[in-house]
Amino acid sequence: MGVRDGDDFASYEKKLPILSSELAVLMGWKNKEDYVYDYKLTKAQISEIEKICSLSLPHNLTLFLTSSDS
């Protein structure tokens, strides 16, 4: 999801075509509990997600990864 600076609510949402196990490697998740939080994405993580999923994400928003899958 993406949030504009100063806003409290997401103005962008996109379901990613990637497996939770692939995200776990990218995000450095070690425990099953790690899968159920919101994570602010770094530029490197955004770039890697774009590459793996063959898509372009907005760069004018603060992007978060929300996952509830384990």
Residue pairs with C-beta under 8 A, 6 or more apart in sequence:
1 10
1 12
1 13
1 14
1 38
1 63
1 64
1 66
2 10
2 11
2 12
2 13
2 57
2 58
2 61
2 62
2 63
2 64
3 9
3 10
3 11
3 12
3 61
3 62
3 64
4 11
4 60
4 61
4 62
5 62
10 64
11 61
12 58
12 61
12 63
14 55
14 57
16 23
16 49
16 53
16 55
17 53
17 55
18 49
18 52
18 53
20 35
20 67
20 69
20 70
22 52
23 29
23 65
23 67
24 34
24 35
26 45
26 48
26 49
26 52
27 34
27 39
27 45
27 65
29 35
32 70
35 67
35 68
35 69
35 70
36 67
36 68
36 70
37 67
38 64
38 65
38 66
39 64
39 65
39 66
40 62
40 63
40 64
41 49
41 63
41 64
41 65
45 65
46 57
46 59
46 63
49 57
49 65
50 56
50 57
57 63
